[in-house]
Amino acid sequence: MQKILAGASIGISELKMNPSAAIEAADGPVAVLNRNSPVAYLIPAEVWERICDVLDDVELAAIARERAGEKPIHVKLDDL
């Protein structure tokens, strides 16, 4: 049995019948089930945008850590 990582779930057949209603009724993530196993998750657009922002921040932090020990190169703005 697979763990469902959402407070609500919907069968894929029910979702196909009225996807708009499923999205509007959701208060947070919704697991989409096929034969009682999650096959996808629906999340609000704002949540997805926050997830993408956090992933970008993690990537930028890794780049900053990589470059932390590098010797700086001094340049003038006019030379750029």
C-alpha positions as CSV (number, residue, x, y, z in Angstrom):
1,M,0.0,0.0,0.0
2,Q,1.3,3.4,-1.0
3,K,1.2,6.4,1.4
4,I,-1.1,9.3,0.3
5,L,0.5,12.6,0.8
6,A,-2.6,14.8,0.7
7,G,-5.6,15.5,3.0
8,A,-8.1,14.7,0.2
9,S,-8.3,12.3,-2.7
10,I,-10.4,11.7,-5.8
11,G,-10.7,8.8,-8.2
12,I,-9.4,9.4,-11.6
13,S,-12.8,8.6,-13.2
14,E,-14.5,11.2,-10.9
15,L,-11.8,13.7,-11.8
16,K,-12.4,13.1,-15.5
17,M,-16.2,13.8,-15.1
18,N,-15.7,17.3,-13.6
19,P,-12.2,18.5,-13.1
20,S,-13.2,22.0,-12.3
21,A,-15.4,21.0,-9.4
22,A,-12.6,18.8,-8.0
23,I,-10.1,21.7,-8.1
24,E,-12.6,24.2,-6.6
25,A,-13.6,21.8,-3.8
26,A,-10.0,21.1,-2.9
27,D,-8.5,22.9,0.1
28,G,-4.9,22.1,-0.5
29,P,-3.3,19.1,-2.3
30,V,-5.5,16.4,-3.7
31,A,-4.3,12.9,-4.5
32,V,-5.6,11.4,-7.7
33,L,-6.2,7.7,-7.3
34,N,-6.3,4.9,-9.8
35,R,-7.3,1.6,-8.3
36,N,-6.8,3.1,-4.8
37,S,-3.2,4.0,-5.5
38,P,-2.0,7.6,-6.0
39,V,-1.0,8.3,-9.6
40,A,-0.8,12.1,-9.4
41,Y,-1.3,15.1,-7.1
42,L,-3.3,18.3,-7.8
43,I,-2.0,21.3,-6.1
44,P,-3.1,25.0,-6.3
45,A,-1.1,27.1,-8.7
46,E,0.1,29.3,-5.8
47,V,1.6,26.3,-4.0
48,W,3.4,25.1,-7.2
49,E,4.8,28.6,-7.6
50,R,6.1,28.6,-4.1
51,I,7.7,25.1,-4.6
52,C,9.4,26.4,-7.7
53,D,10.7,29.4,-5.8
54,V,12.1,27.2,-3.0
55,L,13.8,24.9,-5.5
56,D,15.4,27.9,-7.2
57,D,16.6,29.2,-3.9
58,V,18.1,25.8,-3.0
59,E,19.9,25.7,-6.4
60,L,21.2,29.2,-5.9
61,A,22.4,28.5,-2.4
62,A,24.3,25.5,-3.7
63,I,26.0,27.6,-6.3
64,A,26.9,30.2,-3.6
65,R,28.4,27.5,-1.4
66,E,30.4,26.2,-4.3
67,R,31.8,29.7,-5.1
68,A,32.4,30.8,-1.5
69,G,36.1,29.9,-1.5
70,E,36.8,31.4,-4.9
71,K,39.2,34.4,-5.2
72,P,37.3,37.5,-6.2
73,I,38.1,39.3,-9.5
74,H,37.9,43.0,-9.4
75,V,36.4,44.8,-12.4
76,K,35.1,48.2,-13.1
77,L,31.4,48.6,-14.2
78,D,32.5,50.5,-17.3
79,D,34.5,47.4,-18.4
80,L,31.4,45.2,-18.4
